[in-house]
Amino acid sequence: MAETATPSETVNRVRGARRSPAEHLADAFTSGSVPGTVTLTEIPYQAMVGIRVDRTSDAGARVASVTGGLPAACGEVTVAAVADKGSVNTLWLGPTEFLVVAPEEAHDSLGGSLVSDLTTALGSDAGQVVDLSANRTTFELTGSHARAVLEKTCSLDLHPRVFKAGTAVSTELAHIPVMLWKTSDESYRIFPRASFADFLGRWLLDAMREYASPEVP
């Protein structure tokens, strides 16, 4: 009779089998970055869940109890420390559509319960809960020239008077649809679909080249 794997063995097996969409670019990201000026990294394997629900409904209230809140308007992000799930961030995609982003440990395959808890919270009410963890990856662009890199391709007004820290919107970078989240004054998180990660990663590296030099003030 075959032995049943322990939970820790299952988690290690899942982790060992994964390959992030931009893993092959890690060395290029490091060599193309200058800390403080402009730095590009990948934050792989985050748990991501797409939700469709009326935030003002009973189901919306139940879902909000799992995520720590649901944003009410375009650009808003709710950030909450949720027991057993770590920092849970919920980005506004539309009046009844949201993207939940949490640490990888929150995913059910690694011993968490984010997807199942959201599914249970929605229940049989109108709406949808979809595991999107393998659908996207996360790039983090930081430094004093991060905005200048994005402004080479983004049609949004990224001036801090307009695009404030804590804001996330759907836009395009290099003609690639992404979610762009400004996490602090000089830090942005970019969520491209996995199939576009290689192209966008290389494009960002090219856009960084003129700034990613110790000689650039």
QUIWO-V363641 format. One record per run of one state. SS is the DSSP state (h for helix, s for strand, l for the rest). FROM is the first residue (numbers start at 1). TO is the last residue. If there is no record, write none. Layout:
((SS;FROM;TO) (SS;FROM;TO))
//
This chain:
((l;1;6) (h;7;17) (l;18;22) (h;23;31) (l;32;33) (s;34;34) (l;35;37) (s;38;42) (l;43;46) (s;47;52) (l;53;57) (h;58;67) (l;68;76) (s;77;82) (l;83;85) (s;86;94) (l;95;96) (s;97;102) (l;103;103) (h;104;106) (l;107;107) (h;108;110) (l;111;113) (h;114;122) (l;123;127) (s;128;131) (l;132;135) (s;136;136) (l;137;138) (s;139;142) (l;143;145) (h;146;150) (l;151;166) (s;167;173) (l;174;175) (s;176;184) (l;185;186) (s;187;193) (h;194;208) (l;209;217))
//
